[in-house]
């Protein structure tokens, strides 16, 4: 649920102010967002870029084959559910102004009325903007597909692969809290009817395998340092350990893999061989 917020913030910023969704064209499957990392004849680390709100049906066969042949599956949070008490603590203001006092009055009443039956009004007043944004997204899109990263973890479990995490829920929620503010929530309230349209547009762009297009959609200067690049630097030591201990299939949000601060570029600078796999190929297993 929380893993979708970075993409959701981008969608809110781009969402057109219209009710009807344009018809998305059918596009051919382009190269997979899958990178092969290794050094010489050493173990292989597969890096795969996911989009949260697209289910496993959007994963190309080459990526599934790489996962099935890997010794372990790794993602941002693995398949560990958040601690309920910690989630309540991190998602609420303990003191100070609540969101009812931070939002413009019209936006607060709109949010309150939209979430009637989802959360009590007094509790809603104290939630942080990122959590209110999650509640709003679930209310507007109740029939969203299962998350790609979660589906991949389930597939890994079905193959008897160990499932590991690169960070904790607390670390991820803390990062989100730093960048998702009242302004983002206000924009989401106004653009909420277009959110599902933008998810369809993102899914179409994802299928093309176009790095430049996906970078334009997912890399936001205001949030990238905290949501992407800082976390990439924190993950790099763990990825390098996998490169010396048998390899792994690592699935993280696609934004983490793009550009000069993306994980493939970082590992190339660290001396590893990095190549992007093609969607039609069946990757060799190590």
N, C-alpha and C positions, 0 to 999 in steps of 0.2 A: 504494500500500500504506500509506504513512504517513499519507496524507490521511484515512484512515478512522479514525484513532485517537481523534480528538476525539469522534466519534459513538460509537465503541466504548466509551469511558469512560462516556458517558451511559447506554448500554445496560446496562453492567455494574451501574451504580447502581440502575437501574430493574428489572432482570431478576427475574421471579418465581422462587421456589424450587420449580419443578415441571418435570417431564420432558416432559409432553405440551403441545404448542402449542395454544392456542385457535384455533378456526376464525375467520379474519378475514372480516368482511362485505364484500360487493362494494359499493363506493361510487361515486357519480358523480364525474366529473372536475370539480373546482372551479376557481377562478381560478388561473392559472399564477403561480408565484413569479418573475414577470418584471416588471421596472420599466423604463420609458422615461425617460431623463434627457436634457435638452437645455436650451439657452438661446436663446429666440427661434427664428430660422430656422437656427440653427447645427447642426452635426453631432449625431447621436443616439448616445448610449451606452446599450446594453441591458445591464442587470444581471440575471443569472439565478442563482437559488439552487439548488444541486445537493445531492443526498444520495449519498454515495460508493457505497454498496453496492446501488444501484438502477441498472440498466443504462439505455441510451438509450431503451428501450421505455417508460420512465416519464416521458419528456420530452414535454410537450404540443405539438401541432402549431404553436401560436403561437410557442413558443420556437424550434422548429426553423426556422420561416419567418424569424424575426428573425436567427438565425445565418446562414442561407443568403444573406440580403441585406446582411450587414455587410461592411465592408472588411477586418476582421481578427478573429481569435479570440484571446481572452486568458483565462488561468486562473491559479490559484495557482502552478502549476509548469510550465505549458505541456505539452509532450510530451518533456521532457528527462529522461533516466534518471539516477539518482544515480551519482556516482563510487564505484566499489566500494571503493577504498582509504579514501576519506573516510567512507563509510558504516560500515566496520569500525572506524575510529577513533572515531567519534561514538557508536557503539552499544555500546561496551565500557568497563568500568572499567579504568583503567590501574593503579590502586593502591587500597588500602583494602579494606573488606569486600565480598565478592561477594554476589550475591543469595541464594546458599545459606546465608549467615550472617545475612542480613537478614530472610528469610522465616521464619515459624514452621516448625519441622522437618517437620511433616506436609504443609504446603503445598509445601515444597521437594521432598520425595520424590514428591508427586503430580505436580508440574510436570515433574520429571526423567523420571518414568516415561511421562508423556503424550507427551513430546517425544523419546523414544527413537527413533532412526532419522532424526530431523530435524536434530539438532545433537549433537555430542559433549558428554558431561557436563562435562568440564573447560572447554570453551568456554562452555557455558550458565552456569556459575558466574560468569563475568565479564561477561555481557551486562547492560545497563541494563534497568530494568523496562519501559520503553516498547517495547523491541525484543523482550523475552520475551513481552509481550502480543501483539505482532504474530505471533510464531511460534505462540503458543497459538491465536489466532484462525484462522490458516491451517490448523492441524491439525484443529480442531473443525469448520471449515466449508470443506472442500477444494473444494467445487463452487459457490462463491459466483459470482454473475454478474460480468461485467466492470464496471469502475467507470464511472459516468455521465460524469465529467469527462474520462476517457480516451477514451470513445466519442465525445464531442463534439469532442475534438481531432482524432480520426481523420476525422470527418465534415468538419471544417473543411479538413483536408488534401485530402480528396477533392474539395472545391470550389475548390481552389487558393488558399485563404486563408492568409495568414501566421499562424503560431501563436506567441504570445508569453507570457511568464511575469511574474507580479507579484513573485515572490521566488525565492530559491534553495533547493535541498534543504537546504543547511547551515542556513539561517535557520529553516526549518520544523522540522528535527530539534532545533535548539537550543531552540525554543519548547516542543516536546513534552517534552523532557527536563526542563524547568522545572516541569511540572505533573503528569506521570505518575510516580507513586512506587510504592514497594513495597506500600502499602495497596491501590492500584488493581489491581496484579497479583494480590494475594491474593484480592481480591473476584472478579476474573475467573476465577481457578482454581476457586472455589466455584460460580460462576454460569455456567460455560462452556456447559453443556448447554442453557441457556435463551437464549443469545445469538441463535441463528437465529430464535427466536420473536419476539424484540424487533425484529429487522430487518424481519420481516413486519409487525409492528404499526406500525413507523415508515413503511413503504411505504404502508400504508393511510392513515395520517394525512397523509402527503405528498400523496396524490392528492386529498384534500379541499380543498387550498388554504387551509386554516385557519391564519391567522397566529398567533392566540392559542394554539392547540393546539401548533403547531410551536415557538413560543417556549418553552412550558412543557417540551417535550421536549428542546430543544437548548441552552437558555441555562442554564448552571450557574455560580452565583456564584463558586465556588472557582477555576474555570479560565477564565472568560470574559475577564478583563482581559488575560491573557497570550495565550490562544489566538485570541481574536477581536478585542477592541477595540484593542490595541496594533498589531496587524497592519493593521487598518482604517486607522488614522492613518498608518501607513507607506505604504499603497497610495493614499491620496487624491490626492497630487500626480500620480501616474501616470494616474489616472482623469481628472483635470482636463486633463491634456495630450491625452488621447484626445478630449476634448470640444472641443478647438480644432484637432485635426489629422485630421479625417475621420470620427471615431467608431469604435466597436468593439462587439463582443458579448463581454461579460465574464461568465464562469461561475465562481463561487466557492461554497464551502460555504454552505448556506442560513443557518446561524447568523450569518454575517457581514452579513446583510441585515436582520436583525430588531431592532426596538426603537430607542430613541433614540440608541444608539451604533452602529446599523447603517449601512451605506454609503448607502442612500437618504436616511435622515434627515440624515446628515452633509452630503451634497451639496445637499439642500434648504436647510440652514442656510447653505451657501456661496453661495446665490443662484440655483441651477439649478431648472428646472421638473422636477418628479418626479411621475410617475403610474404606477400599477400597471396592467399590461395584463390583459385578460381572456382566459381560455383559449380561448374560441371565436373570437376575433378573429384575423384574419391581419394582423400588424403592417405598416404602411406602411414602405417602405424609403427610406433617404436615401442 
